[in-house]
Amino acid sequence: MITVHHLNDSRSQRILWLLEELGEPYEVKRYQRDARTMLAPPELRAIHPLGKSPVLDDGAACVAETGAIIEYLLETHPGSGLRPATGSAQGRRFTYWLHYAEGSAMTPLLLKLIFAAIPKRVPFLARGVARGISKGVGANLIDPQIAAHTAWWEAELTKSEWFAGDDFSAADIMMSFPVEAAGSRVGYGDDKPRLKAFLTAIHARPAYQRALERGGPYAYA
């Protein structure tokens, strides 16, 4: 049986969701972030040298990285309906969003998280300076990038209900994390109705709800 090494409030929630969409039985081995550092516990390094989640064990196969795990699961579950036909316009959009989600999309969101944490990690006497630097970098570099990405997501969702086309696909599962993270960190106003509708739609899916039950509390839901 498949085992998912699952870290709370992390990308691995998407793997649980995909497995629920596929109807594939699996076991969850949970790991909890350090309450102070928010880093994964050292036990994960016994599973993967980088100590990151998700990692999927499936017999002889041990697969890390969310996108690689999703590709593995789609390859081992042909006919799932969660991947458009290769070579089609939707297939090309699917491939793009699958890789974009962990590439261009997550970079500014990760930087925002890091710079927000810097003032808490420096000596007390340096915190005023650190807050000023963090605020300046956020306002002038990071926030404009996030705004550009979220505006583009909104525009792309005017073309179709889902990221890869008219049908729900695993690309939407991949994009859920950056869309949820951006919504949590910067919020979506009235100018982002399609992103709000996307979140409402994915959160209402029965498989998404079942994945939450298996994975435990998830801040971005």
GIQUI-V132219 format. One record per residue. RES is the residue in one letter. PHI is phi in degrees with one decimal (NA if undefined). PSI is psi in whole degrees, -180 to 180 (none if undefined). Layout:
# GIQUI-V132219
RES_PHI_PSI / RES_PHI_PSI
This chain:
# GIQUI-V132219
M_NA_146 / I_-66.1_138 / T_-119.3_131 / V_-108.3_122 / H_-85.9_107 / H_-115.2_125 / L_-102.8_137 / N_-61.5_148 / D_50.4_50 / S_-139.6_179 / R_-60.3_-23 / S_-66.3_-17 / Q_-59.7_-31 / R_-65.8_-33 / I_-70.1_-41 / L_-59.9_-43 / W_-61.6_-47 / L_-61.6_-43 / L_-62.6_-36 / E_-67.7_-40 / E_-63.0_-36 / L_-78.6_-17 / G_71.9_25 / E_-91.0_126 / P_-67.1_146 / Y_-159.7_162 / E_-110.9_150 / V_-115.8_126 / K_-107.5_112 / R_-88.6_145 / Y_-130.8_145 / Q_-112.9_137 / R_-66.5_151 / D_-65.6_129 / A_-63.4_-28 / R_-89.5_-49 / T_-90.6_-19 / M_65.9_14 / L_-88.5_160 / A_-67.9_152 / P_-72.4_158 / P_-62.5_-21 / E_-58.9_-27 / L_-67.0_-23 / R_-68.2_-21 / A_-72.7_-19 / I_-94.8_-42 / H_-143.9_137 / P_-56.3_-29 / L_-82.8_-10 / G_65.4_35 / K_-108.9_161 / S_-127.8_146 / P_-89.1_156 / V_-132.4_136 / L_-116.0_128 / D_-106.4_126 / D_-139.1_83 / G_65.8_-121 / A_-77.7_-14 / A_-92.8_129 / C_-126.3_115 / V_-121.6_132 / A_-116.8_169 / E_75.9_126 / T_-55.0_-49 / G_-62.0_-41 / A_-66.3_-38 / I_-65.5_-42 / I_-63.0_-43 / E_-63.0_-41 / Y_-60.1_-47 / L_-66.3_-37 / L_-69.2_-37 / E_-66.4_-36 / T_-88.2_-2 / H_-131.0_64 / P_-63.3_148 / G_81.4_14 / S_-71.3_-22 / G_80.1_7 / L_-101.1_7 / R_-138.8_122 / P_-63.3_163 / A_-61.2_135 / T_-61.1_135 / G_92.0_-13 / S_-83.6_165 / A_-61.1_-41 / Q_-67.1_-35 / G_-62.9_-39 / R_-69.5_-39 / R_-64.4_-40 / F_-58.0_-50 / T_-60.3_-41 / Y_-60.0_-55 / W_-65.7_-33 / L_-59.0_-41 / H_-88.0_-35 / Y_-60.2_-37 / A_-56.4_-38 / E_-101.8_-1 / G_-101.6_-98 / S_-62.1_-37 / A_-67.2_-43 / M_-82.3_-17 / T_-59.4_-56 / P_-66.0_-31 / L_-67.8_-39 / L_-66.8_-41 / L_-62.4_-39 / K_-62.5_-41 / L_-63.9_-44 / I_-65.4_-49 / F_-68.5_-29 / A_-67.6_-29 / A_-85.0_-20 / I_-55.7_-48 / P_-59.6_-25 / K_-83.0_-13 / R_-106.4_-1 / V_-104.4_163 / P_-56.0_152 / F_-53.8_-44 / L_-67.5_-19 / A_-97.2_0 / R_-68.2_-34 / G_-62.1_-46 / V_-64.4_-43 / A_-62.5_-40 / R_-63.0_-40 / G_-64.5_-44 / I_-64.5_-46 / S_-60.0_-45 / K_-64.0_-43 / G_-65.6_-45 / V_-63.4_-41 / G_-62.5_-49 / A_-69.2_-36 / N_-96.9_-23 / L_-121.0_-52 / I_-77.9_-52 / D_-59.5_-41 / P_-61.6_-35 / Q_-67.1_-44 / I_-62.7_-41 / A_-61.5_-40 / A_-65.2_-42 / H_-66.4_-48 / T_-65.8_-34 / A_-64.7_-37 / W_-69.5_-41 / W_-57.3_-46 / E_-58.9_-44 / A_-64.8_-40 / E_-65.8_-33 / L_-76.7_-4 / T_-77.8_-19 / K_-81.0_-30 / S_-161.0_163 / E_-67.2_-32 / W_-119.2_165 / F_-65.2_-38 / A_-92.8_-5 / G_153.6_-154 / D_-77.6_-15 / D_-111.0_142 / F_-59.1_139 / S_-145.7_176 / A_-65.6_-17 / A_-64.0_-33 / D_-70.4_-34 / I_-64.1_-44 / M_-62.9_-43 / M_-75.0_-14 / S_-59.7_-40 / F_-66.6_-50 / P_-63.8_-36 / V_-66.6_-42 / E_-66.4_-44 / A_-63.9_-43 / A_-64.7_-40 / G_-62.4_-36 / S_-73.9_-37 / R_-90.2_-32 / V_-123.9_-19 / G_80.9_160 / Y_-121.3_122 / G_-89.0_-166 / D_-66.6_-15 / D_-83.8_3 / K_-124.9_53 / P_-64.3_-33 / R_-74.6_-34 / L_-67.7_-39 / K_-63.0_-43 / A_-65.8_-37 / F_-60.5_-47 / L_-63.5_-42 / T_-60.4_-42 / A_-67.5_-44 / I_-71.2_-37 / H_-68.4_-22 / A_-85.7_-11 / R_-67.3_133 / P_-55.6_-39 / A_-65.1_-37 / Y_-62.5_-44 / Q_-65.1_-40 / R_-64.4_-38 / A_-63.8_-36 / L_-63.9_-39 / E_-63.7_-38 / R_-77.2_-38 / G_-86.6_-18 / G_89.8_-173 / P_-52.7_137 / Y_-138.2_110 / A_-60.0_-33 / Y_-79.8_-11 / A_-75.1_none
